[in-house]
Amino acid sequence: MELIYYCTELNDFNTRLLDQVRALVAGDRLLVCRNFGELQASLLKPEYDLFVGILVVSSRRDLLDLLSIGDFLRSIRLILILHDREQETISKSHDLKPRFLTWPDWNSREVIAVLRKMLGNVAQSQGM
């Protein structure tokens, strides 16, 4: 079971969140994608058992790119971190069927709490 962390911009929030994710997920189970091309290529690799995607959406263009591969993204559990709170952005992001939606100015602990719950649910369903 792998987790994708997609983030095109490095800032304090994104770096701190990635560090917290790394503390929960073994290094060989974490795929970090720094651009849309890497994310798209990772989603197309059949050898990955993708379970969760944490996607930090940096712009409107970024969201539109993600929507263009929505069929692939909807097959995994998504945590979306949006770049703004505009109604159009929120509405479009719901097309990806995220399990959790937030913004970088919120506390990253909420994202980690949701991720822990997701990881715990899969471990429990697999009898681990």
DRENGU-590209 format. One record per residue: residue number from 1; x, y, z of N, C-alpha, C, CB in turn. Coordinates in pm, 1 decimal, always signed. Glycine has a CB too. Example, Ala and Ser with C-alpha at 12.3 -4.5 7.8 and 13.67 -1.06 7.14 Angstrom:
2
+-----+----------+----------+----------+----------+----------+----------+----------+----------+----------+----------+----------+----------+
:   k :     n_c1 :     n_c2 :     n_c3 :    ca_c1 :    ca_c2 :    ca_c3 :     c_c1 :     c_c2 :     c_c3 :    cb_c1 :    cb_c2 :    cb_c3 :
+-----+----------+----------+----------+----------+----------+----------+----------+----------+----------+----------+----------+----------+
:   1 :  +1319.0 :   -569.0 :   +780.0 :  +1230.0 :   -450.0 :   +780.0 :  +1320.0 :   -330.0 :   +780.0 :  +1130.8 :   -447.3 :   +904.6 :
:   2 :  +1285.0 :   -225.0 :   +708.0 :  +1367.0 :   -106.0 :   +714.0 :  +1290.0 :     +3.0 :   +787.0 :  +1408.4 :    -59.8 :   +572.5 :
+-----+----------+----------+----------+----------+----------+----------+----------+----------+----------+----------+----------+----------+
//
This chain:
128
+-----+----------+----------+----------+----------+----------+----------+----------+----------+----------+----------+----------+----------+
:   k :     n_c1 :     n_c2 :     n_c3 :    ca_c1 :    ca_c2 :    ca_c3 :     c_c1 :     c_c2 :     c_c3 :    cb_c1 :    cb_c2 :    cb_c3 :
+-----+----------+----------+----------+----------+----------+----------+----------+----------+----------+----------+----------+----------+
:   1 :    +84.7 :   -116.6 :     +0.0 :     +0.0 :     +0.0 :     +0.0 :    +89.7 :   +123.6 :     +0.0 :    -96.6 :     -0.6 :   +121.9 :
:   2 :    +77.9 :   +205.0 :   -106.1 :   +158.9 :   +325.4 :   -117.9 :    +74.5 :   +451.1 :   -101.8 :   +230.7 :   +327.7 :   -251.8 :
:   3 :   +142.7 :   +556.1 :    -63.2 :    +82.0 :   +687.4 :    -48.2 :   +155.4 :   +783.1 :   -140.7 :    +86.9 :   +736.4 :   +100.2 :
:   4 :    +80.1 :   +866.4 :   -212.2 :   +139.1 :   +969.6 :   -297.8 :   +125.4 :  +1103.2 :   -226.6 :    +70.6 :   +973.7 :   -439.0 :
:   5 :   +235.8 :  +1175.5 :   -220.5 :   +234.1 :  +1312.9 :   -170.4 :   +271.5 :  +1401.2 :   -288.3 :   +333.2 :  +1333.4 :    -47.4 :
:   6 :   +176.7 :  +1481.0 :   -333.9 :   +197.0 :  +1568.2 :   -449.3 :   +202.0 :  +1712.6 :   -402.7 :    +85.2 :  +1548.6 :   -554.5 :
:   7 :   +310.5 :  +1780.0 :   -435.3 :   +328.5 :  +1919.3 :   -395.2 :   +430.1 :  +1983.0 :   -489.8 :   +375.3 :  +1930.3 :   -245.6 :
:   8 :   +389.3 :  +2088.2 :   -558.5 :   +479.4 :  +2152.3 :   -654.8 :   +557.9 :  +2267.6 :   -593.9 :   +400.6 :  +2202.3 :   -773.8 :
:   9 :   +514.3 :  +2316.8 :   -480.3 :   +582.0 :  +2429.8 :   -415.2 :   +629.0 :  +2388.8 :   -275.7 :   +487.8 :  +2553.4 :   -406.6 :
:  10 :   +749.7 :  +2425.7 :   -243.4 :   +799.7 :  +2400.3 :   -108.5 :   +787.2 :  +2527.5 :    -25.8 :   +947.1 :  +2351.0 :   -111.8 :
:  11 :   +715.9 :  +2517.5 :    +82.8 :   +707.4 :  +2626.4 :   +180.4 :   +703.4 :  +2561.9 :   +318.6 :   +580.3 :  +2718.6 :   +155.4 :
:  12 :   +692.5 :  +2641.4 :   +421.7 :   +696.1 :  +2586.3 :   +558.0 :   +586.9 :  +2482.8 :   +581.8 :   +682.7 :  +2698.2 :   +659.7 :
:  13 :   +463.7 :  +2513.6 :   +540.1 :   +352.9 :  +2420.7 :   +562.0 :   +378.0 :  +2288.4 :   +490.4 :   +220.8 :  +2482.5 :   +514.3 :
:  14 :   +411.1 :  +2295.6 :   +361.9 :   +430.0 :  +2174.1 :   +281.7 :   +546.2 :  +2090.0 :   +331.3 :   +452.4 :  +2210.3 :   +136.4 :
:  15 :   +655.0 :  +2154.5 :   +369.7 :   +771.4 :  +2081.5 :   +420.7 :   +739.5 :  +2014.8 :   +554.4 :   +891.9 :  +2176.4 :   +436.1 :
:  16 :   +672.2 :  +2087.1 :   +641.6 :   +634.6 :  +2032.3 :   +772.9 :   +536.8 :  +1914.6 :   +756.1 :   +570.8 :  +2143.3 :   +862.1 :
:  17 :   +439.4 :  +1932.0 :   +665.8 :   +343.2 :  +1825.1 :   +642.4 :   +412.3 :  +1701.1 :   +585.7 :   +232.9 :  +1872.6 :   +547.2 :
:  18 :   +502.1 :  +1719.6 :   +491.1 :   +573.9 :  +1605.6 :   +434.3 :   +655.9 :  +1534.3 :   +541.5 :   +665.2 :  +1651.4 :   +319.4 :
:  19 :   +719.7 :  +1609.1 :   +630.0 :   +794.6 :  +1547.0 :   +739.8 :   +703.0 :  +1464.1 :   +829.3 :   +866.1 :  +1654.1 :   +823.2 :
:  20 :   +583.7 :  +1514.4 :   +856.9 :   +488.8 :  +1441.6 :   +940.1 :   +438.0 :  +1315.9 :   +869.8 :   +371.5 :  +1531.7 :   +977.4 :
:  21 :   +417.7 :  +1324.7 :   +739.5 :   +374.9 :  +1207.4 :   +662.5 :   +485.0 :  +1102.4 :   +662.4 :   +338.2 :  +1247.0 :   +517.4 :
:  22 :   +608.6 :  +1147.0 :   +644.9 :   +722.7 :  +1053.4 :   +646.3 :   +734.4 :   +980.5 :   +779.8 :   +853.2 :  +1128.2 :   +617.0 :
:  23 :   +693.6 :  +1045.4 :   +887.7 :   +698.7 :   +981.3 :  +1019.4 :   +594.6 :   +869.9 :  +1031.3 :   +676.9 :  +1085.4 :  +1130.0 :
:  24 :   +489.1 :   +874.5 :   +950.4 :   +382.3 :   +774.1 :   +955.8 :   +397.0 :   +663.3 :   +852.3 :   +249.6 :   +841.0 :   +937.2 :
:  25 :   +460.1 :   +694.2 :   +740.7 :   +463.8 :   +602.5 :   +626.5 :   +608.5 :   +564.6 :   +598.0 :   +397.7 :   +666.6 :   +500.6 :
:  26 :   +633.8 :   +436.5 :   +587.3 :   +769.0 :   +389.1 :   +556.0 :   +816.5 :   +449.0 :   +423.8 :   +772.7 :   +234.2 :   +549.4 :
:  27 :   +944.4 :   +479.8 :   +416.7 :  +1002.2 :   +545.7 :   +300.1 :   +975.5 :   +476.9 :   +168.5 :  +1146.7 :   +557.8 :   +318.0 :
:  28 :   +974.8 :   +343.6 :   +168.6 :   +951.1 :   +271.6 :    +43.8 :   +802.9 :   +270.1 :     +5.8 :  +1002.9 :   +129.0 :    +55.5 :
:  29 :   +717.5 :   +319.6 :    +92.5 :   +573.4 :   +325.4 :    +66.2 :   +525.5 :   +466.7 :    +33.4 :   +496.9 :   +272.6 :   +186.1 :
:  30 :   +616.8 :   +563.0 :    +33.6 :   +581.5 :   +702.4 :     +8.4 :   +637.7 :   +746.6 :   -126.0 :   +633.6 :   +793.6 :   +121.5 :
:  31 :   +549.4 :   +791.1 :   -213.7 :   +589.1 :   +844.4 :   -343.5 :   +571.1 :   +995.0 :   -339.7 :   +506.3 :   +780.5 :   -459.7 :
:  32 :   +679.4 :  +1067.7 :   -349.8 :   +672.9 :  +1213.6 :   -348.5 :   +682.5 :  +1261.3 :   -492.6 :   +786.9 :  +1276.0 :   -259.7 :
:  33 :   +582.4 :  +1335.3 :   -535.6 :   +577.8 :  +1389.4 :   -671.6 :   +587.1 :  +1540.8 :   -665.0 :   +448.1 :  +1345.3 :   -745.5 :
:  34 :   +686.2 :  +1596.2 :   -732.3 :   +711.5 :  +1740.3 :   -727.2 :   +652.1 :  +1816.6 :   -845.6 :   +859.7 :  +1765.2 :   -721.4 :
:  35 :   +599.6 :  +1743.0 :   -943.8 :   +534.2 :  +1810.2 :  -1055.9 :   +424.7 :  +1718.9 :  -1111.3 :   +637.6 :  +1847.4 :  -1167.2 :
:  36 :   +341.6 :  +1776.4 :  -1196.9 :   +226.6 :  +1703.2 :  -1249.1 :   +269.7 :  +1581.8 :  -1330.8 :   +140.1 :  +1795.0 :  -1334.3 :
:  37 :   +375.8 :  +1593.1 :  -1407.5 :   +424.5 :  +1481.0 :  -1487.4 :   +461.3 :  +1360.8 :  -1401.7 :   +544.2 :  +1523.8 :  -1569.0 :
:  38 :   +528.5 :  +1385.7 :  -1288.9 :   +564.5 :  +1276.5 :  -1197.4 :   +440.1 :  +1210.7 :  -1138.8 :   +654.4 :  +1328.6 :  -1084.3 :
:  39 :   +342.0 :  +1293.3 :  -1103.1 :   +218.1 :  +1239.4 :  -1047.1 :   +147.2 :  +1152.4 :  -1150.0 :   +125.3 :  +1353.3 :  -1000.2 :
:  40 :   +134.7 :  +1202.6 :  -1269.8 :    +67.0 :  +1129.7 :  -1376.1 :   +137.9 :   +996.3 :  -1404.0 :    +60.9 :  +1215.3 :  -1504.1 :
:  41 :   +269.5 :   +998.9 :  -1411.4 :   +346.3 :   +876.1 :  -1436.1 :   +327.9 :   +776.1 :  -1321.9 :   +496.0 :   +908.8 :  -1454.0 :
:  42 :   +325.9 :   +824.2 :  -1198.8 :   +308.5 :   +735.6 :  -1083.3 :   +171.7 :   +668.4 :  -1084.0 :   +327.0 :   +813.6 :   -953.5 :
:  43 :    +69.8 :   +742.3 :  -1124.3 :    -64.8 :   +686.2 :  -1127.8 :    -79.6 :   +578.9 :  -1234.9 :   -166.1 :   +796.1 :  -1151.2 :
:  44 :     +4.9 :   +584.1 :  -1336.1 :     -4.2 :   +488.8 :  -1446.8 :    +76.3 :   +361.1 :  -1424.7 :    +41.8 :   +554.5 :  -1573.1 :
:  45 :   +156.9 :   +356.9 :  -1319.0 :   +240.0 :   +239.2 :  -1293.0 :   +157.6 :   +132.4 :  -1222.0 :   +364.2 :   +276.9 :  -1208.4 :
:  46 :   +139.6 :    +18.3 :  -1287.1 :    +54.6 :    -86.2 :  -1227.3 :   +116.4 :   -153.5 :  -1105.1 :    +23.9 :   -191.1 :  -1330.3 :
:  47 :   +247.6 :   -139.4 :  -1085.6 :   +309.4 :   -208.0 :   -972.3 :   +282.4 :   -138.5 :   -838.5 :   +458.4 :   -218.5 :   -994.4 :
:  48 :   +229.6 :    -17.3 :   -843.2 :   +197.5 :    +51.7 :   -719.1 :    +58.9 :    +11.3 :   -670.2 :   +205.2 :   +203.9 :   -738.4 :
:  49 :    +49.9 :    -12.1 :   -540.1 :    -77.5 :    -38.7 :   -475.1 :   -116.2 :    +90.4 :   -403.1 :    -68.9 :   -162.3 :   -375.2 :
:  50 :   -167.4 :   +184.5 :   -480.0 :   -195.4 :   +317.6 :   -426.6 :   -317.8 :   +314.4 :   -335.6 :   -216.7 :   +418.2 :   -541.0 :
:  51 :   -302.0 :   +377.4 :   -221.1 :   -409.0 :   +378.6 :   -123.1 :   -457.1 :   +520.7 :    -93.6 :   -362.8 :   +311.5 :     +4.9 :
:  52 :   -363.7 :   +610.2 :    -68.6 :   -397.3 :   +747.3 :    -31.7 :   -315.4 :   +844.1 :   -115.1 :   -373.2 :   +771.5 :   +118.8 :
:  53 :   -377.5 :   +953.6 :   -150.8 :   -306.6 :  +1062.8 :   -214.7 :   -328.4 :  +1190.0 :   -135.1 :   -352.6 :  +1080.7 :   -360.4 :
:  54 :   -220.2 :  +1253.6 :    -97.4 :   -227.4 :  +1386.3 :    -36.5 :   -182.6 :  +1481.9 :   -145.5 :   -137.5 :  +1398.7 :    +95.7 :
:  55 :   -275.1 :  +1564.1 :   -191.8 :   -247.7 :  +1654.2 :   -302.7 :   -255.6 :  +1798.3 :   -254.8 :   -346.2 :  +1630.0 :   -418.7 :
:  56 :   -143.5 :  +1867.9 :   -262.9 :   -138.5 :  +2009.3 :   -227.0 :   -153.2 :  +2087.0 :   -357.4 :     -4.0 :  +2046.8 :   -150.7 :
:  57 :   -270.3 :  +2145.7 :   -376.3 :   -303.2 :  +2216.7 :   -499.8 :   -250.7 :  +2358.9 :   -489.4 :   -456.8 :  +2216.0 :   -526.6 :
:  58 :   -158.6 :  +2394.2 :   -579.2 :    -90.4 :  +2522.6 :   -566.6 :   -155.3 :  +2637.1 :   -643.9 :    +49.8 :  +2507.8 :   -611.6 :
:  59 :   -242.5 :  +2606.1 :   -739.9 :   -300.9 :  +2711.7 :   -823.1 :   -424.8 :  +2658.8 :   -894.9 :   -197.1 :  +2764.9 :   -925.8 :
:  60 :   -495.2 :  +2748.9 :   -961.0 :   -610.6 :  +2709.4 :  -1041.2 :   -565.8 :  +2615.2 :  -1152.8 :   -681.9 :  +2833.9 :  -1100.1 :
:  61 :   -452.8 :  +2646.2 :  -1218.0 :   -399.5 :  +2562.5 :  -1325.2 :   -367.1 :  +2422.0 :  -1273.0 :   -273.3 :  +2627.4 :  -1386.6 :
:  62 :   -310.9 :  +2416.7 :  -1155.0 :   -279.3 :  +2288.9 :  -1091.9 :   -406.6 :  +2206.5 :  -1070.9 :   -207.3 :  +2311.6 :   -957.5 :
:  63 :   -511.7 :  +2270.5 :  -1022.5 :   -638.7 :  +2200.8 :  -1001.2 :   -694.1 :  +2149.6 :  -1133.5 :   -740.9 :  +2293.6 :   -932.9 :
:  64 :   -686.9 :  +2230.0 :  -1237.7 :   -736.1 :  +2186.8 :  -1368.4 :   -656.1 :  +2067.0 :  -1420.5 :   -729.1 :  +2302.8 :  -1468.9 :
:  65 :   -525.1 :  +2067.1 :  -1398.1 :   -443.0 :  +1951.9 :  -1436.6 :   -489.3 :  +1826.5 :  -1361.9 :   -293.2 :  +1979.7 :  -1407.7 :
:  66 :   -512.1 :  +1841.2 :  -1232.9 :   -556.6 :  +1726.3 :  -1152.4 :   -692.8 :  +1676.0 :  -1198.5 :   -562.8 :  +1764.2 :  -1003.6 :
:  67 :   -780.8 :  +1768.2 :  -1232.7 :   -912.2 :  +1727.6 :  -1282.3 :   -901.3 :  +1650.2 :  -1413.6 :  -1001.6 :  +1850.1 :  -1301.3 :
:  68 :   -798.3 :  +1680.6 :  -1492.6 :   -781.2 :  +1612.0 :  -1621.0 :   -746.9 :  +1463.4 :  -1603.3 :   -671.8 :  +1680.9 :  -1702.5 :
:  69 :   -697.4 :  +1426.2 :  -1486.7 :   -668.4 :  +1285.1 :  -1457.6 :   -757.3 :  +1234.4 :  -1343.1 :   -518.3 :  +1266.8 :  -1421.3 :
:  70 :   -873.2 :  +1296.5 :  -1332.1 :   -966.0 :  +1264.2 :  -1224.3 :  -1005.4 :  +1118.6 :  -1217.2 :  -1087.5 :  +1345.5 :  -1238.3 :
:  71 :  -1016.6 :  +1051.2 :  -1332.1 :  -1053.8 :   +908.7 :  -1330.1 :   -952.1 :   +826.5 :  -1251.8 :  -1065.9 :   +854.1 :  -1473.6 :
:  72 :   -825.1 :   +859.6 :  -1265.2 :   -720.7 :   +788.0 :  -1190.6 :   -724.6 :   +826.1 :  -1042.4 :   -580.9 :   +818.7 :  -1249.8 :
:  73 :   -744.1 :   +954.6 :  -1015.8 :   -740.7 :  +1002.5 :   -877.7 :   -861.0 :   +955.1 :   -796.7 :   -734.5 :  +1153.7 :   -875.7 :
:  74 :   -974.7 :   +941.7 :   -860.8 :  -1094.5 :   +898.2 :   -787.3 :  -1085.1 :   +753.5 :   -742.5 :  -1218.3 :   +916.4 :   -873.1 :
:  75 :   -987.6 :   +679.9 :   -792.6 :   -973.5 :   +540.0 :   -751.9 :   -894.9 :   +524.3 :   -621.4 :   -905.3 :   +461.2 :   -862.1 :
:  76 :   -842.4 :   +635.0 :   -568.6 :   -771.8 :   +630.3 :   -440.3 :   -836.1 :   +729.0 :   -343.6 :   -620.5 :   +662.2 :   -458.6 :
:  77 :   -806.5 :   +712.9 :   -218.0 :   -858.1 :   +803.9 :   -115.5 :   -774.8 :   +931.8 :   -120.0 :   -853.7 :   +738.1 :    +27.6 :
:  78 :   -842.3 :  +1045.9 :   -130.6 :   -771.2 :  +1172.2 :   -146.1 :   -789.9 :  +1265.4 :    -28.0 :   -816.1 :  +1240.8 :   -271.1 :
:  79 :   -679.8 :  +1329.7 :     +6.0 :   -680.4 :  +1444.3 :    +95.5 :   -635.4 :  +1560.3 :     +8.2 :   -586.3 :  +1423.4 :   +223.9 :
:  80 :   -720.9 :  +1660.6 :     -5.8 :   -687.9 :  +1776.9 :    -88.1 :   -661.2 :  +1898.5 :     -0.4 :   -801.3 :  +1806.9 :   -187.6 :
:  81 :   -554.6 :  +1968.3 :    -32.7 :   -521.0 :  +2093.5 :    +34.7 :   -524.2 :  +2199.7 :    -73.4 :   -379.6 :  +2087.3 :   +108.3 :
:  82 :   -625.2 :  +2284.0 :    -69.2 :   -650.3 :  +2381.2 :   -175.4 :   -577.5 :  +2513.3 :   -153.2 :   -798.1 :  +2406.7 :   -187.2 :
:  83 :   -553.6 :  +2582.8 :   -262.6 :   -479.0 :  +2709.3 :   -259.6 :   -565.7 :  +2829.2 :   -222.6 :   -414.9 :  +2734.0 :   -394.0 :
:  84 :   -698.2 :  +2819.2 :   -236.9 :   -786.4 :  +2929.7 :   -199.1 :   -922.2 :  +2875.3 :   -156.7 :   -802.4 :  +3030.0 :   -315.9 :
:  85 :  -1004.8 :  +2965.1 :   -105.7 :  -1137.3 :  +2925.7 :    -57.2 :  -1248.8 :  +2973.3 :   -149.5 :  -1160.0 :  +2980.4 :    +82.6 :
:  86 :  -1216.9 :  +3003.7 :   -271.8 :  -1318.8 :  +3051.3 :   -364.9 :  -1416.4 :  +2938.7 :   -395.8 :  -1254.2 :  +3104.6 :   -495.1 :
:  87 :  -1543.8 :  +2975.7 :   -410.6 :  -1648.8 :  +2876.5 :   -432.1 :  -1621.2 :  +2790.2 :   -555.2 :  -1783.5 :  +2945.6 :   -446.5 :
:  88 :  -1571.0 :  +2849.7 :   -662.4 :  -1542.2 :  +2773.4 :   -784.2 :  -1434.2 :  +2667.9 :   -758.6 :  -1498.1 :  +2868.1 :   -897.6 :
:  89 :  -1331.4 :  +2705.4 :   -684.4 :  -1223.3 :  +2610.7 :   -652.0 :  -1277.1 :  +2494.2 :   -569.8 :  -1109.5 :  +2681.9 :   -575.0 :
:  90 :  -1353.5 :  +2526.1 :   -468.9 :  -1409.5 :  +2421.4 :   -382.2 :  -1503.0 :  +2331.0 :   -461.2 :  -1484.6 :  +2483.9 :   -262.9 :
:  91 :  -1587.2 :  +2390.7 :   -542.8 :  -1681.7 :  +2313.5 :   -622.4 :  -1609.6 :  +2219.4 :   -719.1 :  -1774.2 :  +2407.2 :   -699.6 :
:  92 :  -1510.7 :  +2269.9 :   -790.6 :  -1435.1 :  +2186.6 :   -885.0 :  -1360.1 :  +2075.2 :   -811.4 :  -1335.7 :  +2273.2 :   -965.7 :
:  93 :  -1305.9 :  +2106.8 :   -696.6 :  -1227.9 :  +2006.3 :   -623.2 :  -1314.5 :  +1889.2 :   -578.9 :  -1160.9 :  +2069.8 :   -501.4 :
:  94 :  -1442.4 :  +1912.4 :   -556.3 :  -1532.0 :  +1803.8 :   -516.3 :  -1550.9 :  +1700.9 :   -627.7 :  -1667.2 :  +1860.2 :   -475.3 :
:  95 :  -1520.0 :  +1738.0 :   -751.3 :  -1526.0 :  +1640.8 :   -861.6 :  -1426.9 :  +1526.7 :   -841.2 :  -1498.1 :  +1710.3 :   -995.4 :
:  96 :  -1323.1 :  +1549.7 :   -761.5 :  -1222.2 :  +1446.7 :   -735.2 :  -1262.9 :  +1354.7 :   -619.7 :  -1087.7 :  +1512.1 :   -704.1 :
:  97 :  -1375.4 :  +1383.2 :   -555.8 :  -1428.2 :  +1300.6 :   -446.1 :  -1329.8 :  +1285.7 :   -329.4 :  -1464.7 :  +1162.8 :   -498.7 :
:  98 :  -1278.5 :  +1398.4 :   -278.0 :  -1182.6 :  +1387.5 :   -167.1 :  -1249.9 :  +1338.2 :    -39.5 :  -1115.7 :  +1522.8 :   -141.2 :
:  99 :  -1171.8 :  +1268.9 :    +42.7 :  -1219.6 :  +1226.2 :   +174.7 :  -1206.9 :  +1340.4 :   +275.1 :  -1140.9 :  +1102.4 :   +224.0 :
: 100 :  -1111.1 :  +1431.5 :   +246.7 :  -1088.1 :  +1544.5 :   +336.6 :  -1038.0 :  +1661.3 :   +252.6 :   -985.5 :  +1508.0 :   +450.5 :
: 101 :  -1086.7 :  +1780.2 :   +285.6 :  -1054.3 :  +1901.7 :   +211.6 :  -1014.1 :  +2009.8 :   +311.2 :  -1174.8 :  +1948.3 :   +123.9 :
: 102 :   -901.0 :  +2073.6 :   +287.2 :   -853.8 :  +2176.4 :   +379.6 :   -767.3 :  +2277.7 :   +304.9 :   -774.3 :  +2112.9 :   +496.5 :
: 103 :   -705.0 :  +2367.9 :   +380.3 :   -621.9 :  +2474.3 :   +324.6 :   -492.4 :  +2483.2 :   +403.6 :   -696.5 :  +2610.2 :   +326.1 :
: 104 :   -385.6 :  +2536.6 :   +341.8 :   -255.4 :  +2542.2 :   +410.2 :   -253.8 :  +2628.2 :   +536.1 :   -152.3 :  +2593.6 :   +315.8 :
: 105 :   -346.5 :  +2722.7 :   +548.3 :   -345.1 :  +2805.5 :   +668.6 :   -411.6 :  +2735.4 :   +787.3 :   -414.9 :  +2938.1 :   +641.1 :
: 106 :   -466.7 :  +2617.0 :   +766.1 :   -517.7 :  +2536.2 :   +875.7 :   -402.6 :  +2455.9 :   +933.2 :   -633.1 :  +2443.1 :   +828.9 :
: 107 :   -426.5 :  +2393.4 :  +1042.1 :   -322.4 :  +2317.5 :  +1109.2 :   -300.7 :  +2182.9 :  +1039.8 :   -358.3 :  +2296.6 :  +1256.9 :
: 108 :   -177.0 :  +2148.3 :  +1014.4 :   -146.2 :  +2021.0 :   +948.1 :   -182.6 :  +1900.2 :  +1035.5 :     +2.4 :  +2015.6 :   +911.8 :
: 109 :   -203.8 :  +1921.7 :  +1163.8 :   -241.0 :  +1810.0 :  +1252.1 :   -372.1 :  +1745.2 :  +1209.3 :   -252.5 :  +1858.2 :  +1396.7 :
: 110 :   -462.4 :  +1825.0 :  +1151.8 :   -589.1 :  +1768.9 :  +1104.8 :   -565.6 :  +1671.5 :   +990.2 :   -684.5 :  +1880.7 :  +1060.5 :
: 111 :   -477.5 :  +1708.6 :   +897.8 :   -444.7 :  +1621.2 :   +784.7 :   -384.1 :  +1491.3 :   +837.5 :   -346.4 :  +1691.9 :   +686.0 :
: 112 :   -292.2 :  +1502.7 :   +930.9 :   -226.7 :  +1384.4 :   +986.6 :   -326.8 :  +1296.8 :  +1061.4 :   -112.1 :  +1425.7 :  +1080.3 :
: 113 :   -420.8 :  +1357.9 :  +1132.0 :   -522.7 :  +1279.6 :  +1203.6 :   -609.5 :  +1201.4 :  +1104.5 :   -611.6 :  +1372.5 :  +1291.0 :
: 114 :   -647.5 :  +1264.1 :   +995.1 :   -727.5 :  +1195.7 :   +893.0 :   -645.1 :  +1083.7 :   +830.0 :   -776.0 :  +1295.7 :   +784.0 :
: 115 :   -519.6 :  +1111.2 :   +800.6 :   -432.3 :  +1009.6 :   +741.3 :   -416.0 :   +890.1 :   +836.1 :   -294.1 :  +1070.5 :   +707.6 :
: 116 :   -395.0 :   +916.1 :   +963.5 :   -383.2 :   +807.3 :  +1061.8 :   -507.5 :   +719.8 :  +1061.6 :   -359.5 :   +863.9 :  +1202.6 :
: 117 :   -622.7 :   +783.9 :  +1058.6 :   -748.9 :   +709.0 :  +1057.2 :   -757.8 :   +623.3 :   +931.5 :   -870.0 :   +805.3 :  +1065.2 :
: 118 :   -723.0 :   +680.2 :   +815.4 :   -726.2 :   +603.6 :   +690.2 :   -632.0 :   +483.9 :   +696.5 :   -688.7 :   +693.4 :   +571.4 :
: 119 :   -511.0 :   +506.4 :   +745.4 :   -413.0 :   +398.5 :   +755.5 :   -458.4 :   +292.3 :   +854.7 :   -276.5 :   +454.0 :   +796.8 :
: 120 :   -518.0 :   +335.6 :   +965.0 :   -569.4 :   +241.1 :  +1063.4 :   -683.9 :   +158.2 :  +1008.4 :   -614.6 :   +314.4 :  +1187.4 :
: 121 :   -770.8 :   +220.1 :   +929.8 :   -883.6 :   +148.1 :   +871.1 :   -836.5 :    +41.1 :   +773.5 :   -977.5 :   +245.4 :   +800.5 :
: 122 :   -735.5 :    +72.8 :   +692.3 :   -688.4 :    -26.6 :   +596.2 :   -615.9 :   -140.8 :   +667.9 :   -595.3 :    +38.9 :   +492.2 :
: 123 :   -539.8 :   -108.9 :   +770.7 :   -469.9 :   -213.4 :   +846.5 :   -572.1 :   -306.0 :   +912.9 :   -375.3 :   -150.6 :   +953.5 :
: 124 :   -677.5 :   -247.1 :   +965.6 :   -780.3 :   -326.6 :  +1031.0 :   -854.1 :   -415.0 :   +931.1 :   -878.7 :   -235.9 :  +1103.5 :
: 125 :   -884.0 :   -361.3 :   +812.8 :   -956.0 :   -440.3 :   +712.6 :   -871.4 :   -552.1 :   +654.2 :  -1004.2 :   -350.8 :   +601.5 :
: 126 :   -738.2 :   -537.2 :   +662.7 :   -648.0 :   -640.3 :   +611.9 :   -602.3 :   -735.1 :   +722.4 :   -527.0 :   -576.0 :   +545.7 :
: 127 :   -658.0 :   -716.3 :   +843.7 :   -626.9 :   -805.3 :   +954.2 :   -487.4 :   -787.5 :  +1009.2 :   -644.7 :   -945.4 :   +911.8 :
: 128 :   -434.0 :   -667.3 :  +1000.4 :   -297.7 :   -641.7 :  +1049.3 :   -298.5 :   -601.0 :  +1193.8 :   -229.7 :   -534.1 :   +966.6 :
+-----+----------+----------+----------+----------+----------+----------+----------+----------+----------+----------+----------+----------+
//
